[in-house]
Amino acid sequence: MARAYSSPRRAAEAASTRASIIAAAAKLFVRDGYAATSLKAIAKEANVAVPTVQLQGSKHSLLIAAFEVAFAGDEGTHSLTERPSLIAIMAEPDLATAIDRYVEFLDDANQRAAGIVRAMAAAADADPAARAAYEELEGRRHRDMLLAAGWFAGRGVIPEERVAEAADVLGYITSADAYLHFTRTRGWSRTQWRQWTANQLAHLADQLGGL
């Protein structure tokens, strides 16, 4: 029986090829839209053969991967709270500093991912497979918000019994939709958005008052 052969060099080359394809897909999804972007176009942009792109997965899976890389810096279904940057933020002993660092992370992430988010919304409306993938991603995001709400409860910002509601509120405050509304539609500066978001998070209990 032949033994499968692998090497660090081959693994690095494969990872580099995938990264190039995801970057090419992201560029085209943002520039041309999801529906108008074909696997052939992605292959041309990435300077690889079409079968090489097909080996990386379906078009909607490339869309999700493009978002994950843009927002979080890597691919995968693991929670944001497992990423080193978020682990460090959650371990910060000073609440105000932790919130400021979290808002800075969100600002940078939303700035990178804004175009992909718009492409994802359009794709979800037009393609059932893309919609299913988008809904799965939203499910993961909600689980992250539950963890975040639990963190705020652990810091004494909100009562433990309000974690579920707080997760819903956090889902809106930190969303790309809210970010785009303020920074693109309403013309807020990124500094204004950071200040508003940090204030919302620091007074999260107040946002739950009428619920």
C-alpha positions in Angstrom: 0.0 0.0 0.0 1.5 3.3 -1.0 2.1 5.8 1.7 0.7 9.3 1.4 3.5 11.7 1.0 3.5 15.2 2.5 6.1 17.8 3.3 6.2 21.2 4.9 7.0 22.7 1.6 4.0 21.2 -0.2 1.8 22.2 2.7 3.1 25.8 2.5 2.6 25.9 -1.3 -1.0 24.6 -0.9 -1.8 27.2 1.8 -0.3 29.9 -0.4 -2.4 28.9 -3.3 -5.6 28.8 -1.2 -4.8 32.2 0.2 -4.3 33.6 -3.3 -7.6 32.2 -4.5 -9.5 33.5 -1.5 -7.9 37.0 -1.9 -8.9 36.9 -5.6 -12.4 35.8 -4.8 -12.8 38.5 -2.2 -11.6 41.2 -4.6 -14.0 40.1 -7.3 -17.0 39.6 -5.0 -16.6 43.2 -3.7 -15.9 44.7 -7.2 -18.2 42.7 -9.4 -20.7 41.2 -7.0 -21.3 37.6 -6.1 -23.6 36.6 -9.0 -21.3 38.1 -11.6 -18.2 36.4 -10.3 -17.5 33.0 -11.8 -14.9 30.4 -10.8 -13.3 31.0 -14.1 -12.9 34.7 -13.2 -11.5 33.8 -9.8 -9.0 31.5 -11.5 -7.9 34.2 -13.9 -7.5 36.7 -11.0 -5.5 34.3 -8.9 -3.4 33.1 -12.0 -4.3 29.5 -11.5 -6.3 26.9 -13.4 -10.0 26.6 -13.0 -9.7 23.0 -11.5 -7.4 24.4 -8.9 -10.1 26.8 -7.8 -12.7 24.0 -7.9 -10.6 22.0 -5.5 -10.9 24.8 -2.9 -14.7 24.4 -2.7 -17.9 25.9 -4.0 -18.3 29.6 -4.8 -20.4 30.2 -1.6 -17.7 28.5 0.5 -15.1 30.8 -0.9 -17.4 33.8 0.0 -17.5 32.6 3.6 -13.8 32.0 3.7 -13.2 35.5 2.3 -15.3 37.0 5.0 -13.6 34.9 7.8 -10.1 36.0 6.6 -11.1 39.6 6.2 -12.8 39.8 9.6 -10.9 37.5 11.8 -7.6 37.0 10.0 -8.0 33.2 9.4 -10.5 30.6 8.3 -12.4 28.2 10.5 -15.6 27.6 12.4 -13.8 28.1 15.8 -15.1 30.9 18.0 -13.6 34.4 17.8 -12.9 34.0 21.5 -10.3 31.3 20.6 -8.3 33.7 18.5 -5.2 35.0 20.3 -6.2 38.7 19.9 -9.6 38.1 21.6 -8.1 35.9 24.3 -5.7 38.7 25.2 -8.6 41.3 25.2 -10.8 39.1 27.4 -7.9 38.6 29.8 -7.3 42.3 30.3 -8.0 43.1 33.9 -9.2 46.6 33.4 -12.7 46.8 32.1 -12.4 50.1 30.3 -9.2 49.1 28.6 -10.6 45.7 27.6 -13.6 47.5 26.0 -11.4 50.0 24.2 -9.3 47.2 22.8 -12.3 45.2 21.7 -13.8 48.2 19.9 -10.5 48.8 18.2 -10.5 45.1 17.1 -14.1 45.5 15.8 -13.3 48.7 14.0 -10.4 47.2 12.1 -12.2 44.0 11.4 -15.4 45.7 10.1 -13.3 48.1 8.0 -11.6 45.2 6.3 -14.7 43.1 5.9 -17.3 45.8 5.0 -17.3 45.1 1.2 -17.5 41.3 1.7 -20.5 41.8 4.1 -22.4 43.6 1.4 -21.5 40.9 -1.1 -22.7 38.3 1.4 -26.0 40.0 1.9 -26.6 40.2 -1.9 -25.6 36.6 -2.3 -27.9 35.4 0.4 -30.8 37.0 -1.4 -30.0 35.4 -4.7 -28.5 32.0 -4.0 -30.0 29.4 -1.7 -26.7 27.8 -1.0 -25.1 31.1 -0.2 -28.0 31.9 2.1 -27.6 28.6 4.0 -23.9 29.3 4.4 -24.7 32.9 5.6 -27.2 31.6 8.1 -24.7 29.1 9.4 -22.2 31.9 9.8 -24.8 34.0 11.6 -25.4 31.1 14.0 -21.7 31.0 14.8 -21.7 34.8 15.4 -24.7 34.5 17.8 -22.8 31.9 19.8 -19.9 34.3 20.0 -22.2 37.0 21.2 -23.5 34.7 24.0 -19.9 34.2 25.0 -19.3 37.9 24.9 -22.4 38.6 27.0 -21.2 36.0 29.5 -17.9 37.9 29.7 -19.8 41.1 30.4 -21.8 39.4 33.1 -18.6 38.0 34.6 -17.3 41.5 34.8 -20.4 42.7 36.6 -21.7 44.9 33.7 -24.9 43.0 33.4 -26.8 40.5 35.5 -26.3 36.8 34.7 -30.0 36.4 34.0 -29.8 38.9 31.1 -27.1 37.2 29.1 -29.4 35.9 26.4 -31.0 39.4 25.8 -27.6 41.0 26.0 -26.3 38.7 23.3 -29.0 40.0 21.0 -28.2 43.6 21.8 -24.5 43.0 21.3 -25.2 41.3 18.0 -26.6 44.6 16.7 -24.1 47.1 18.4 -21.1 45.2 17.1 -22.5 44.2 13.7 -21.1 45.2 10.3 -24.6 46.5 9.4 -24.4 49.0 12.3 -20.8 49.9 11.4 -21.7 50.5 7.8 -24.8 52.6 8.7 -22.8 55.0 10.8 -19.5 55.1 8.9 -20.7 54.9 5.4 -24.4 55.9 5.2 -24.3 58.6 7.9 -20.7 59.7 7.4 -19.4 59.2 10.9 -15.6 59.1 11.4 -14.1 55.9 12.7 -13.3 57.7 15.9 -17.0 58.7 16.4 -18.0 55.1 15.8 -15.4 53.8 18.3 -16.6 56.3 21.0 -20.2 55.5 20.5 -19.6 51.7 20.5 -17.4 51.9 23.6 -20.1 53.9 25.4 -22.8 51.4 24.4 -20.7 48.5 25.7 -19.7 50.2 28.9 -23.4 50.9 29.7 -24.7 47.6 28.3 -27.1 47.2 31.3 -28.8 50.5 30.3 -29.5 49.1 26.8 -31.4 46.2 28.5 -33.5 48.4 30.7 -36.7 48.4 28.6 -36.5 44.7 27.6 
